[in-house]
């Protein structure tokens, strides 16, 4: 069994071999395993946390490559199923010179979209401490029903629900559908990580406090808003605050948010009551910031996610430099 189970998409990211170019300008691409929930599961495993992934890939070379990648880093893949009806999803991702990411997806449909409730490994969910998911699996059927069934099982068995909406407007029919879909399970989450961009998209408020107030619900234990290299802000029923980020030489920001979530969930797994004690929560957020920062120093998502030893050494080095 795994302490943390993530459900959602697992795909191949093709990232340019050089930085600061558009997809049109990219001379060549490097194959990299990705998919936000899978990145979180891999990030946790590399940090030494017992994790599992639930989802669907194609019964093709890329699908088996992805399984091997998760197996190699220590993710439990009992809940990964293979489709003979659709290919593994592909995404071409570039970091332009202006710092913005550009995406082009190939999923018409892809195997992850065909994930059914009957294929969900409920045993893994009900024995976990934390169940993590995103919004991409809510876009279409049958993956939407599979996601909702898994979420219901987590709630029924008292498993903490972690949610990262992970905005990808291009995958939804239109922006309003994206907003509605992302908010459709918002009230059922105990922990939510959202970027500043996503918060503005969901509320229309540029003021973070006002936006958080609009989206807060009584079941929430913790809502964390990320600001990239500037760190994060945290909100609980008892207090709120900010933790600064780390300065690194960023190569590729793909997966940085997922690395942050992995660090956050690891910290909360080790100290489940951290959301009630501000000093403890600040330590967890600092750890999450470090994982996210280190993830940007290499290309791709899963290959760039750091180990616990790398994170500890990075934090120690940063502390020494600030003394």
N, C-alpha and C positions, 0 to 999 in steps of 0.2 A: 504493500500500500504506500501511498505518497502523502506527504503532509500538505502539499499545495497542488491543486489540479487546475490546469488552464484549458479552456475550450475555444476553438475558433479556426482561423485560417493558417495553413502552412503552405508556403509557396517558394518559388525561386525569384529572388531579386537579381536583376542584371544591372550592375553598377558600372559606370564608365571607368576606364583604366586611368583616366586623368580627372582632376577636380576642376571645378569652375567652368564647366561647359554645359550646353543644353543637350538634349537627346539628339538633336539634329547634328550638332558639332562633334559629338563623341566619336572618337576614332575606333574604339573597340569596347567590349563590355566583359566584366568578370562575373562569373556565376557565383551567387551567394545565397545560402538558405535564409529564409525569412518568414514573415507573417507575425503580426504583433503578439498574439497569445502564445505562439510557439517560441518567439524570442524570449518572452517572460519565463516560460518553463525552462528553456535552455539557460537563461541567465541565472535562475535559481539553482539549477544543477551545478553550474560552474562555480557558484558561490558556496556549494556544499550542502544545499537544501534538497531534501527528497521531493521530487516533482514528477508530475505526469501530464501528458498532453492528450486531449480528445479532439478528434477531427477526421477529415477525409482527404486523401490525395489520390491522384490517378495511379492505376496499375501500369506505370510506365517508368522509364529510366529516372526521371526527375523525382517521382514519388518515392521510389526505393532509395534514391540518393538522400532524400530528406529524412526518411526513417533512419538510415545509417548515421546521418549527422546527429540526430537526437539521441540515438543509442550511444554514440561515441562520447557525448558529453555527459551521459548518465541519466537522461530523461526516460521515465517509464513510458513505453509506447504501446502498452496493451490495448489502449483505447483508440489507437490509430487504425482506420479501416481504409481499404483500397477500392476504387471505382473502376469498373471496366466500361463505363458509359461516358466518362468525361476525362479529360487530361488534367494534370496538375496545373494549378494557376501559375501564371508568370507575371512579373511586374518589372518594367524598366524604370529605374530611378536615377535621377541626376541631381547634383547640387550645383546650381548655377552660380555665376560669379557674384550675383547680388545676394547670395546666401539662401535663396528660396529653393525648395525642392520641387522637382518636376516628375510626375508619374505618368506612365502609360501601362494599362492593365490588359492582360489577355485572359478573359474568363467568360466565355459565351456559350454554355456555362462551363465553369471549372468544377473539378471534383468536390471541392469544399462546399459549393452551393447545393450539392445533392446529398449532404449529410442528413440522415433521417433520425427520428426519435428512437426507432428500433435499434439503431446502431450505437446509441450512447451507452457507455460503460458506467452504469449507475453505481456499481459497487465501489469504483474508485472515488466517486463524488461523495458518497455517504460516509466514507472512512477518512476523508480529508479534514484538515483544520480550516483551510481557506480554498474557496472556489473562485477562480479569476476568469473574466471574459471581457470581450470587446463588443462593438456594435456591428462589425462587418457581417457576421453570421446571421444578423437580423434582417438583412436586406431583402431576401427572397425565400420562398419555400423550396424544399422542405427544411433547409437549415434553420429557418426561423423557429419552426416548431421544435426541432431538436434542441435548440438553444433554450427555449422556454421550458422544455421538459427537464433539462439538466438544471436550470435555475430553480425550478420548483422542487426538485429533489434536494438541492443544497439547502433551501429554506426549510424544507420538511425535517431534515436531519440536523438542523442547528449549525450548519457550516457557514462560516463568515463569507460573505459575498464581496468580492473586489471587482470594480468595474473601471475600465478605461475606454471611453467612448471612441477614441481614435478616429477623428474626422477624416474621411476620404470622400469628398463630395462627388467626385467623378464616378464613383461606384453606385450611387443612388440615382433614382429616376430624376430627381431635381433637389435643390437645396431645402425646400420645405419638407420633402419626404425624409431627407437626411436628419433634419432637426427633430421631426416627430419620431423617427425610428430610434435615434440616439437617446431621446427622453423616455421612450416607451418602457424601459426597465429601470430608469433612474431611481424610482421610489423603492426599489427592492434591494438596493446596494447598501452595504454597511460602510464600505471604504470606496472612495472615488478619487481617481487621479485625472486631472483635466489640464490641458495647456491653456495659456492665456488666450490664444487664438480660438480654441474650442469654446472657451467660456463666453467670449464675445459673440461667437456664432450662435450659441444657444440662447443667449439672453438679449443681445443688442446693447448691453451696457459695457462701456469702456472702463468704468469704475469697478474694480475687482470686488470690493466689499459689497457693493450694491448687487452685482451679478450673483455672488455667492448667496446673499440673503434671498434672492429670488428663487434659487435652486435648492435651498436647504430643506431637508425634511427630517422629521423626528427620529427616524431610524438610523440616520447617519452618525457614525462614530467619528469619521475623519474625512475631510475633503482637502486634497492637496492640489494647488495650482502651480504649474511649472512655468519657468521663464527662461528656459535654455541655460546659457552660461551664467545668468544672473541668479540662479538658484530657484527657490520655491517659497510659497507661502502656505501655511497650514491653518485649518479651521476645525475646531472641535466644538462640542456643546459647552465646553468650559473655558476655552481660551483660543487665541489666534496669534500668529507671529510669522516671522520670515527667517529663512536660513540662506545665507549667501552661497553662491556656486564656486566652482574652481576654474582657474584659467589653464587651458591646455591648447596645444596646436591641433585644432580640429581638422580632420581629413574628410570625414563622412558622418553626417548627423543621423543617418538611417539607423534606427534601433535605439537611439539615445533615450527616448522616452520609455521604451520597454526595459532598458537597463535600469532606469530610475525606478520603475515599478518593481522589478526584481529585488533591488536593494531595499525598497520600502517594505515589501512583503516579508523579506528575510528578517528585517528588524522587528516587525510586528509579530512574526512567528516566535522569535526568541523572547520578546517582551510584549505579550498580548495586551497588557494594560498601559502601554506607552502613551496611548491617546488620552489618558487621564492625567499624565504627569508631564509637564511641559519640558523639563530638562531631558527626560528620557525620549520624548518625541523629537526634540531638536537633534539628538544624537542619531536617531533613526533617519531623519531627513538629511543630515549631513552625509551619512553613509549612502543614501539613495543618490544624492547629488554627485558623490564621488564615482559611483558605478556608471551613472549617466555620462559624466564627463569622460571617463576612460573609454567608453564605448565609441566616442567620436574620433578616437585617435587611430582607428584602422578602418578600412573599407568593409562594407557589408555589416550585417547585424550580428548573427550568431557567432561568426568567427571573431568579432571584435569584443564581445562581451567578456569582461575580466573575471579572473578567479578571485577567491577571498584573499589569498596572499597578495595579489597585485593591488587590490583595493586597500588592504591594511597598510602596505608599504607606501602607497600614494598618499593616504591621509596622514601618515606619520611624516612623510617628506614635506607635505604642505604645512603641517603644524610647525615643523622645525624652521621653515622659511619665514613663517610669520612671527616667530619669537625674536 
